[in-house]
């Protein structure tokens, strides 16, 4: 109703210098996002200006009831596209009261890797392609699919337009603008091969910021689907059968790869990734074995192979990179439900710090 | 309709210096809020500038029909987030024509306690965590729950995001901004463990203003749910079974507790509360025995216990307070339907004035 909208859209900057900060964190499953809000004196321009906070870890599977406090450390801020004004979103990570990262805090270790001088000197860039599926609420069947049945086979849907081919564009477009508004480095969107599936890309972003941005972009997406009454799924193979899965392909380059002679550096990096294939796969998302079958533009989970312009490979190098002798490569193995802190840090660690 | 909204949103400051004052009071059940409006010469910035008023107490169970006038004394004013402009909300308490507080007027006694010299010198601060449940209109089943059934068990909902985890956020967000606009010291909000249940916090506020702010915040919430076509419940255990109840945890500190050596003062205060456990419980809200079972993050109603970071205790002391040797503590016993005038003044009375 009009009046509720008036209230939600109140511009408080006229009557107070207080702002609302929405603190966001990753919950006990490693993929569930949680958030709560507090009032602070504004304006806030840096995460270091914000106080630590705490939450009830016993309600998220992250602490026992008799010692339930988990401490939130603000790490990155973004403009709040829902409350607007000077209000902010705050990406946090989680610690015990003694200051130790809790087991589900994957950011802490990633930050260590990205601060390592050998890694920092190479200025690692990431471009992450986040795929996801929209589901009808209550039935959890993909958006646009007939309940109790299936749409026509894949073919017409990739990058399509039309009421019989594109399902949920209002969510995707709202998300695109909301992310740009909030300061996330969102570089594009497209409709995917499976109907009801979409993709957005974040990057190129440096080091840990790529992951902060992916997590907040996921949060914004789940807030938008909440408004739309639709369910967001990050499952890597939401529908069994002749339907594509959902990945989070991670494009990567270092300073050396971006400069003349970079192609040789890329090939050496890919070699190292090949040797550590099993370790990477174990950290690339739960349920990925349902997706990495060797069909549907994936490489089989047990096989490591790379190729130029090859979407059936574990790693794809673009034709541009091959021609120019420098550029970047795409690790196509991560699942849509991967933790970007884990994946981005691991790629940097294997290619820059690890030696066979 | 466009026209009705235009009229509701008319900015009268252009055409008249008259303002509208909505007088609010508590009705005969001790929990029902009532209000009516009158036109006055504006602007008004202090309650002492407002005239006393009266209402028909026989229609609220507060006076007999043949002698029905109850007198309203204005006590605190706030900006009206619904009418905006220079219009105001006025929190009042109720008296007989002879000037005596009527039995349901709990503010009068609270004001006396807060004026006590010992209490005033200690500058008592309160932070109240008001939990509440949103219900679907007409059937009174929680918002977001399937009619005739139950949602999946508790786990995903605390601070949750998404159409399948968070129900009624537009109400909560509208309420947050409306309270900030009104001048209420609202410090935060979060989604609660039971789906459809939410919490907002007011404070830290000094003495009697905490009670005034909670009552007006409750009024604003009920006005907003009215617009949204949803029913708000302050029942402490709206759904029996493996579902959390709703409380109004009361965080408390005095000047001595906030200064060096405060932790010892806190421990003495908690001892006194323990000795008067029965008296406090009797005043902490109707139906609390359905909620304080020892499960679902409560302590059993017959047992007084306290602990650091312990959400299963009657009184919880935060880790930070323990670490710093000073701070505040949380009385987790009050139910969501408690009267903040009663609870805040009783805590002050027991810990500052009363001697065992």
Interface residues (C-beta under 8 A of the other chain):
Chain A: X1 X2 X3 X4 X6 X7 X8 X10 X12 X15 X16 X18 X20 X27 X32 X33 X34 X35 X36 X37 X38 X39 X54 X55 X56 X58 X59 X60 X61 X65 X66 X67 X68 X69 X82 X83 X97 X137 X138 X219 X222 X223 X225 X226 X227 X228 X229 X230 X231 X232
Chain B: X5 X8 X9 X79 X81 X82 X146 X155 X156 X158 X159 X160 X161 X162 X163 X164 X165 X166 X169 X170 X171 X173 X174 X175 X176 X177 X178 X180 X181 X186 X187 X188 X189 X190 X191 X193 X224 X227 X228 X297 X307 X309 X310 X311 X312 X318 X319 X320 X323
